[in-house]
């Protein structure tokens, strides 16, 4: 008898079906020789600081650093019942071993380890490590269970990742929050990711657009353009020198070029394309792909590999055949394509496969009722199916022509391209046609010449007329177009994922396995956390930093904003998985970083500490002369020993239905009086106007009304009587 623990109920139910464990019990399924239960994702996580000492409930800088000697785990209330079930099962005397069937990756190791540790079980652990939920893959996985100790390095890396995030997040957040008197959430990956958004925002704000001009000539059925001209006079001079004149083809260069098929999808490249093409967020794409995985239509989602292992050539061929007969793109669309034999060898390379191979459909796609899939899942499935066809397709070939035309002593450029073999792009066109995907204008702009629109006629677009060097053109037409340089664009989720993936890459040695910010499994969560915390916001497909995000990055030291440092940590965790780095050395580095953060906070200048709470004085206290500030309900003296307070709902003015606002308070403090036109008399049931007078005597403040207009009338009356 053995126990199987999956990461979530749906996965465990699929495993139980294969193992014939179909009897429903409380929190698990039972079979003849096995029991199958489940977690709900992370059942247990590292406990908050107050779990170690009650004094940590109050945030105090002097209590830092908080570095647990013995780490505690906490379980959410809604997950305690399932944990109790698992504890009981893990301590049954009739079990020979337990199978860790959580997702085959770093986080799956951590989920299982926390449950196993909390249970106090001593059962031997075996590992189910599969990349597909197909029945055949599950059977093969159970037939080849590994000893749990073979994955101890991955498990250790997962523990260190979680502890590092806790130590940096808890200590840095409390340190900066208590120093600046404002909640400032700091994260190991979150902060450098936000810093990239802020850096781009600052470049956009600082950008000053510049006007420039382009001169175009038309001759021989084509259009050519000169380079950028910075002032109109020079452009007009060039125009006059060319218009109506002759032009000559100086050089004509023809080249045969080819675009090789793209690689298969890893999670990040899939998330990027799904965002660019369909507008899905990284989190949504991961959820849709996870659902397809559980429905046995796609392989394991959280992978950073873009290849299949060497022994998967036959599998790839069967999947391609299944895709072609799945109806995913419509029968008519496929029937019109030239279908050469797929080159599966191009996508096979075991050396480039880490824990899991690239994301591809399963052979189950050929038999499934795809019309019943939710539209979003169908789109994601179409992307990975199309990518498999593209990756095993033929190269895309075209002839490139670039011509330099001389006119009026100036050189103009024209370029064109003619497709000679569409190759793998047939499948890309098929995807666009099937899902009515419009051409991505934003992508074309991003791929342009550094934010400058390409001059008309210079684009590698349509076919140019037949050209030969020395050919003369007469009666040249010319015109000027006006342009402005463009500011950098805000990040889309596609571009942000790319920046996270490649962060710090230039600073590593060439043979280093580069991991960037976060992992394919965690990047979507980091972006969502920035949005949910209010540090970033979505604006259409763009992600922009909020004012709160800008404020946070403004006070962070360079090393906490550094993508390089976080990328180095990811690389260290990868080395730990391979047994090349000791966990103690990694954690020592994290502890030293926490010390560096606290030391930096201790050295923040006093003048900086109130940068988020600098208040404007509205006047001087009539009792002690100190500054008076506006509070939520009153205006108060900054001198704590002084008793002066001017309430906004003043008792004296309450019956006159008048509140003290900022303008009135300023006038009272400056001159001792403020004129009001809307005072209310309950006796006469009407409004009137008067001066509100404030006097400070013997440490007390008194109020009265003065009617200056009545005094004026009396004075005028006296003068009239005398005369």
Secondary structure, 3 states (H helix, E strand, C coil): CEEEEECCHHHHHHHHHHHCCCEEECCEEECCCEEEEECCCCCEEECCHHHCCHHHHCCCHHHCCCCCCCCCEEECHHHHHHHHHHHHHHCCCCCCEEEEECCCCHHHHHHHHHHHHHHCCCCEEEECCCCCCCHHHHHHHHHCCEEHHHHHHHHHHHHHHHHHHHHHHHHHHHHHHHHHCCCCCCCCCHHHHHHHHHHHHHHHHHCCCCEEEEEEEEECCEEEECCCECCHHHHHHHHHHHCCCCEEEEEEEEEEEEECCCCCECHHHHHHHHHHHHCCCHHHHHHHHHHHHHCCCECCCCCCCCCECHHHHHHHHHHHHHHHCCCCCCHHHHHCCCCCCCCHHHHECHHHCCCCCCECECHHHHCCCHHHCCHHHHHHHHHHHHHHHHHCCCCEEEEEEEEEEEECCEEEEEEEEEEEECCCHHHHHHHHHHCCCCCCHHHHHHCCECCECCCCCCCCECCCCCCCCCCEECCCEEEEEEEECCCCCCEEHHHHHHHHHHCCHHHCCCCCCCCCCCCCCCHHHHHHHHHHCCCEEEECCEEEECHHHHHHHHHCCHHHHCHHHHHHHHHHHHHHHCCCCCHHHHHHHHHHHHHHHHHHHHCCCHHHCCCCCCCCCCEECCCCCCEEEECCCEEEECCCCCCCEEECCCHHHHCCCCCCCHHHHHHHHHHCEEEEEEEEECCCCEEEEEEEEEEEECCEEEEEEECHHHHHHHHHHHHHHHC
